[in-house]
Every structure is written in structure tokens, then in C-alpha cells.
């Protein structure tokens, strides 16, 4: 059984990962913006028990909420050994952006890069303790290649991939294993407006949750750093 921090667990991929982790018997501490978004579900401590799941307010652009979340987790569970960074934002800011869109680029940088950096840094001391720590990042294939004009989003995901590589190096000797999960289109609200591929043909959140579930069972000697997930043929 692991004690896992999961950001962005109120919907989409993060929610699927959290539900699967709970099903697998892990203890989970969820960092979400709207605590009411999981009320009445299996992610509600009143449903599954506070010995298995706790909720914490977390804003990606607020480092203080990250500190408070980790402190509350340690007070409640007395440990944490894994972190799954699922929180992130998407927008269509192009290379030739307008003056009014400059703030969107700053927001992408803060939420998609700096927020997981800060959260991982704050959790690092605890994750380092038992020699079996796990840190995962939902990156995107947009952190591996650019196929469109989404300059802002791709910039943030390429930067996140570079951060993942450095964190892997930093934690290796302490037994921390890092995995960057890089899917293409996933059937979530983010992809709801996509017309080039049907929702049924996209990767499903539950399938990514199964990948994460398997990663949490593997030994230090068998952890992939990058997992690229394709739902269509890329040329």
C-alpha cells in the first residue's frame, strides 16, 4: 500500500487515476480546487473513509496551497511516498499571439511547469525516505513534438519534459523513480471540441489509470521513464 498525492483529481485523467488507486488499496491525498466536486463519489472521505482518502484545497498557481496540502497529508497519514502530477491547463495560444493573450502564456508556464516543480520539491523529503519513491507527470505528446500552432501549450509541455528528466537524475540514487506519461488525445473535457478523431477512438482516462496502477507495482529496476501513448498513427 502506498500513500499518494494526486493533483487535479476532480475530473478527467486525474479522477480516473485516483479512483483506480483507491480500488487498488492505496491511501490517497487529493489536491483539488473545488472540494465539492467529488462530494458523494468514491473520492469523498464520507463515502470511502478518511483512513483511505483525504481532500485538500490546491491551486496550481499558489505555492502556499501546495505547502498546506503536504503538511495536512503528513499530519493525517504520517507519510507519503508517491506523487502523481495530473493538474494542468490547455489553451490555444499561437506563436503570433495578440497583446491580450500574453497573460495566457504566463498562466501556462505557472500551472503546467512551475506548479508541478514546486509541488514535487515540497514533497521531495518525504518521497526520498524509503528508497521506493515514485513521481509521475501527465505530460503529453505535445511535450515530445509539435504538430500544430499551439506554441504556448507545447512550450510548457516541452519545459515540463525537461524538468522530468532533471528530477529523474536528482532522485535516482535515493530510489525515486520518475515517469513522464505522454498521451495524445484523451477523451476528456479538454478534447471535447476535437473533430479529427472521435471520442471513442481517443485514449480513455481509465486506460491511463491502468498504466499508472501498473507502474506503482514495479520495482526500482523496471520503471520506464517515458511512456508515449498513441490513439492514432502519427506521421
C-alpha positions in Angstrom: 0.0 0.0 0.0 1.3 3.4 -1.0 0.4 6.9 0.3 -0.1 9.0 -2.8 -0.6 12.7 -3.5 -2.6 13.3 -6.7 -3.2 16.7 -8.1 -6.0 17.5 -10.5 -8.2 14.6 -9.3 -11.6 16.2 -9.6 -12.1 15.2 -13.2 -10.7 13.6 -16.3 -7.4 11.7 -16.1 -6.7 12.6 -12.5 -10.0 11.4 -11.3 -9.6 8.1 -13.1 -6.2 7.6 -11.6 -7.4 8.5 -8.1 -10.3 6.0 -8.3 -8.1 3.3 -9.6 -5.5 3.9 -6.8 -8.3 3.7 -4.2 -9.5 0.5 -5.8 -6.0 -0.9 -5.6 -5.9 -0.3 -1.8 -3.7 2.8 -1.7 -4.2 5.7 0.6 -4.7 8.9 -1.4 -4.5 12.6 -0.6 -6.2 14.7 -3.3 -5.3 18.2 -4.2 -8.2 19.9 -6.0 -9.6 23.4 -6.5 -13.2 22.7 -5.7 -13.7 20.2 -2.8 -17.4 19.9 -3.6 -16.6 18.5 -7.0 -16.0 15.0 -5.5 -18.7 15.0 -2.8 -21.0 12.0 -3.0 -18.4 10.0 -5.1 -16.0 7.3 -4.0 -13.4 10.1 -3.7 -15.4 11.6 -0.9 -13.9 10.7 2.6 -17.5 10.4 3.9 -18.0 7.6 1.4 -14.7 5.7 1.3 -13.4 6.7 4.8 -10.9 9.2 5.9 -8.5 6.4 6.6 -8.3 5.9 2.8 -8.8 9.4 1.3 -8.5 13.0 2.3 -9.3 16.2 0.4 -7.2 19.3 0.3 -7.7 22.7 -1.5 -4.9 23.1 -4.0 -4.4 25.9 -6.6 -1.6 25.3 -9.1 -0.6 28.9 -9.1 -0.5 29.1 -5.3 2.7 27.6 -3.7 1.2 28.1 -0.3 -1.7 25.7 -1.0 0.9 23.1 -2.0 2.7 23.5 1.3 -0.5 23.3 3.2 -1.6 20.2 1.3 1.6 18.3 2.1 1.5 19.4 5.7 -2.1 18.2 6.1 -1.2 14.9 4.4 1.6 14.2 6.8 -0.5 15.2 9.8 -3.2 12.7 8.7 -1.3 9.8 7.2 2.2 10.4 8.8 3.9 9.6 5.5 3.7 9.9 1.7 5.8 8.0 -0.8 4.3 8.9 -4.2 3.2 11.9 -6.2 1.2 12.0 -9.4 1.1 15.4 -11.1 -2.1 15.5 -13.1 -3.2 19.1 -12.8 -2.7 21.3 -15.9 -4.3 23.7 -18.3 -4.7 24.0 -22.0 -5.2 26.9 -24.3 -4.7 27.6 -28.0 -2.2 30.5 -27.8 -0.3 30.7 -31.1 3.2 31.8 -31.8 1.8 35.1 -33.3 -0.2 35.9 -30.2 -2.0 39.2 -29.6 -1.2 41.6 -26.8 -4.3 40.5 -24.9 -3.1 36.8 -25.0 0.3 37.4 -23.3 -1.2 36.6 -19.9 -2.3 33.1 -21.2 1.4 32.3 -21.8 2.3 33.2 -18.3 -0.6 31.2 -16.9 0.5 28.1 -18.9 4.0 28.5 -17.6 2.9 28.9 -14.0 0.4 26.0 -13.9 2.0 23.5 -16.3 5.6 23.9 -15.3 6.2 25.8 -12.1 3.3 24.2 -10.1 4.4 20.6 -10.5 8.0 21.7 -9.9 7.1 23.4 -6.7 4.8 20.6 -5.5 7.4 17.9 -6.2 10.1 19.9 -4.5 8.0 20.3 -1.4 7.2 16.6 -1.3 10.7 15.5 -2.0 12.0 15.0 1.5 9.2 12.6 2.3 9.3 10.7 -1.0 13.0 10.2 -0.5 12.7 8.4 2.8 12.1 4.7 2.0 14.1 4.2 -1.3 11.0 3.3 -3.2 9.5 6.8 -4.1 7.5 7.3 -7.2 6.8 10.6 -9.0 4.7 10.7 -12.2 3.8 13.5 -14.5 1.0 13.7 -17.0 3.0 15.5 -19.7 1.6 15.0 -23.3 2.9 14.1 -26.6 2.9 17.8 -27.1 6.0 17.7 -24.9 7.7 15.5 -27.4 6.7 17.1 -30.8 4.8 20.0 -32.2 2.2 19.2 -34.8 0.2 22.4 -34.8 0.4 26.0 -33.9 -0.2 25.6 -30.2 3.0 27.4 -29.3 2.1 28.2 -25.7 0.9 24.8 -24.7 3.8 23.0 -26.5 6.3 25.3 -24.9 5.0 24.5 -21.4 5.0 20.7 -22.0 8.5 20.7 -23.6 9.7 22.5 -20.5 7.9 20.0 -18.2 9.6 17.1 -20.0 13.0 18.7 -19.4 12.1 19.2 -15.8 11.1 15.5 -15.6 14.5 14.4 -16.9 16.3 16.5 -14.3 14.1 15.3 -11.5 14.8 11.7 -12.6 18.6 12.4 -12.3 18.2 14.1 -8.9 16.3 11.2 -7.3 17.9 8.2 -8.8 20.4 7.5 -6.0 17.6 7.9 -3.4 15.5 5.2 -5.1 13.0 7.7 -6.5 11.8 6.7 -10.0 10.2 9.3 -12.3 7.8 8.6 -15.2 6.6 11.1 -17.8 3.4 9.8 -19.3 2.8 11.3 -22.7 -0.6 10.6 -24.3 -2.0 12.1 -27.4 -5.8 12.8 -27.5 -7.6 11.6 -24.3 -11.3 11.5 -24.0 -11.7 14.4 -21.5 -13.3 17.8 -21.5 -10.0 19.2 -22.9 -10.5 17.3 -26.1 -14.3 17.8 -26.4 -14.0 20.1 -29.3 -11.7 17.9 -31.4 -13.3 16.8 -34.7 -10.4 15.0 -36.4 -10.9 11.9 -34.2 -13.9 10.5 -32.4 -14.1 10.3 -28.6 -14.3 6.5 -28.9 -11.1 6.4 -30.8 -9.2 8.5 -28.3 -7.3 7.1 -25.3 -9.7 6.6 -22.4 -8.8 8.0 -18.9 -9.4 4.6 -17.3 -6.7 3.1 -19.6 -4.2 5.7 -18.4 -5.2 4.9 -14.9 -4.4 1.2 -15.5 -0.9 2.2 -16.7 -0.3 4.2 -13.6 -1.6 1.4 -11.4 0.9 -1.0 -13.0 3.8 1.5 -12.6 3.1 1.6 -8.9 3.7 -2.1 -8.6 7.0 -2.3 -10.5 10.4 -2.5 -8.7 13.1 0.2 -9.0 14.8 -1.9 -11.6 11.9 -1.8 -14.0 10.4 1.7 -14.2 10.1 3.3 -17.6 11.0 7.0 -17.7 8.8 7.9 -20.7 5.6 6.2 -21.8 4.2 7.5 -25.1 0.6 6.7 -25.7 -0.9 6.8 -29.2 -4.5 6.6 -30.1 -3.8 7.4 -33.8 -1.0 6.9 -36.3 1.3 9.9 -36.1 3.2 10.8 -39.3 
